[in-house]
Amino acid sequence: MRVRTVLRPIVRYDLPASLVVFLVAVPLSLGIALASGAPVAAGLIAAVIGGVVAGALGGSAMQVSGPAAGLTVVLAETISTFGWAVTCAITVAAGALQILFGLSRIARAALAISPAIVHGMLAGIGVTIVLGQLHVILGGKAQSSAVENIAELPGQIVAHHDAATMIGILTIAILLIWPKLPQVVRRVPGPLAAIATATVVSVAAGMTLPRVELPTDLLNVRFAPQLPSTGWGAFALAVLTIAVIASVESLLSAVAVDQLHTGPRANLDRELIGQGAANMVSGALGGLPVTGVIVRSSTNVAAGAKSRASAILHGVWVLLFVVVLAGLIENIPLAALAGLLVHVGAKLVDPAYMREVFAHGDLPTYLLTLAGVVLFDLLTGVLAGILLAIVMMLRRTMWSGIHAEPEGDGWRVVVEGVLTFLSVPRLSKVLATVPARTTVRLELVVDYLDHAAFESLTKWQHAHELAGGTVDVDEIGHPWIAEGKAGRPTRNRADAKSMPRWLAPWSDWQAVDTAIPTQQTHRGATEFQRRAAHLLRDTLSDLADGQQPRTLFITCGDSRVVPNLITTSGPGDLFTIRNIGNLVPANQADASMNAAVEFAVGVLGVSEIVVCGHSSCGAMTALADGPPAGPLEEWLMHAEPTARRDGEPTLDGVRPERANDQLALHNVLQQLDHLRDYPKVAAAEARGQLRLTGMYFDVGAAQVHLYDTGTRTFRPAGTPATNPST
């Protein structure tokens, strides 16, 4: 019974999926072997070993492995340099290195390579494949380098074209048309249909043209690798190159395949071990290097595979096909495989991805990698891409914007970003433009400031002040200069902690000048215009002709309660009413409050009303102790229902110690009751269009509490409520 349970999903899902993948893998394996300059049988051996060994031992259940187009260029160079037997030894050694990578658990580190480099490498490989295989289609022979292929291509184009050209063009045409055909027809994989059609046409027409050659006895497999007699440094470099490229391609494919299914996620370290084992076996038996292949893997998922059995079975089908139908393979024209490779190579150059990297600013890295692979070799292209990516990363992370401009009778110098020794030359150049004996406002908006930059700034400040000028250092954020001058330099960015000015009180970043009582307001308004206005302009522009707030927020006039801050809201979100004690007078006794509530509910159509009290409330203290005679006493008469309210509201089950805080909790609930006396409020709440929320802000703890009707307590914001309605 257990065996039947295990076999049922394999037979239902994995068996048919494996047949589809097998039909895709055979022509691609033959074409990749041809493009690499390896024996054609090497591609089939790699397909078998990749399916069975990597499928069984790898960490990605849905990934299908085999020979990949991404290694064709480096393999062609390796075979040209060392010969086929030594290349097999390189494949074995690269597999062993991959196993070490997997055992070292560094698989995810390989993903640190920029995708722009990986895709640029693949695009360069694609261009190189196309340039080489076009010669085969045109009846010629691929040259040893992409540059030579480019130089020879014009002559090849104008030369006489024979049957090979017709077969190659026919193959490409079928591949281009196939995706547009009905779904029933497309159940047959396009590469298989193209190669089969081209082969039948060439045989039926009696065309004489180069075809695939296979050994007479494919089953007579011997141990193929051979170590080089000299050139061990180049041998080691080739091993490292193939191991790294195969690993990165396999890991990226595994990560991509994980996005296509909902099954178990890939174990990337195990995947490297499985890929390494497959490469050791493939190289030992005379096969091409193996990698995870996204084309086969995505086909596997799309065909309905559920486990690694599909990948393993596809390898078995390739082996049976080679044994039983080797004669058919030898009828395949090389021009048909070249046409398939031109199509595969062209697809490696993805215009959509080029637009994506352009949008992210990484197009130079992509293009440099592509050009390096095409004009030089794969390793040079990748290293050039990595170097440029590092330079661009340093430029982005170490960027500093430095500029100086006249401001009134003085000068304003602004320094933004990361200020390090790399920025000192430009910093010195800009500071040198500031005239002597002037008043300078130096604004620092920096994420990091190292010792070299600190010394440059402080020395310039000292020199400018000695010459009769003044320098007002305004550090917006962490006080790097102030801490350095105090002998407490901040060494790490993680230690730089500061509150943004739009959250901090004036006293944190402005000196109080009692002689100019309006200074802080003016300075704050100036800071808004400089730092925040441009960020909010689009939002405020959309709100210029009207408002549609979602919440009516009734709270106390206490300066410590900042509604937009404690609700993380912005312009247009809260319709706010503030008064002493956040009171909603009973029986609609206050015209101002009546107008505000009616307007918010009846005209603006808010979906929520919040009444927010707070700790240490002066109004509640006055209510508890007796207010002084006068307007305050008259206003607090509206709070008498709060003083008479029964019950003991709590903060997360705990009653506050101070009487005024207990009253503040009572007061929130009492004002919610008063709101329900408004006909429009009651009607909207009854229709489910309006929600009333009780809120309490503990100032000292910076903790917002929300009233939970299920537990009848104010619970800390973020904890699940037992009843979402209030």
VENJONOR-V479989 format. One record per helix or strand of 3 or more residues. SS is the DSSP state (H for helix, E for strand). FROM is the first residue (numbers start at 1). TO is the last residue. If there is no record, write none. Layout:
BEGIN
ss;from;to
SS;FROM;TO
SS;FROM;TO
END
This chain:
BEGIN
ss;from;to
H;2;36
H;40;57
H;69;82
H;84;103
H;107;112
H;115;137
H;146;158
H;163;178
H;183;186
H;190;204
H;232;258
H;268;284
H;294;302
H;309;329
H;334;348
H;351;359
H;363;375
H;378;397
E;400;407
E;410;419
H;421;431
E;439;449
H;451;466
E;470;475
H;480;485
H;493;495
H;506;509
H;519;542
E;551;556
H;563;566
E;574;579
H;586;588
H;591;604
E;608;614
H;618;625
H;631;643
H;659;675
H;679;686
E;691;698
E;703;708
E;713;716
END
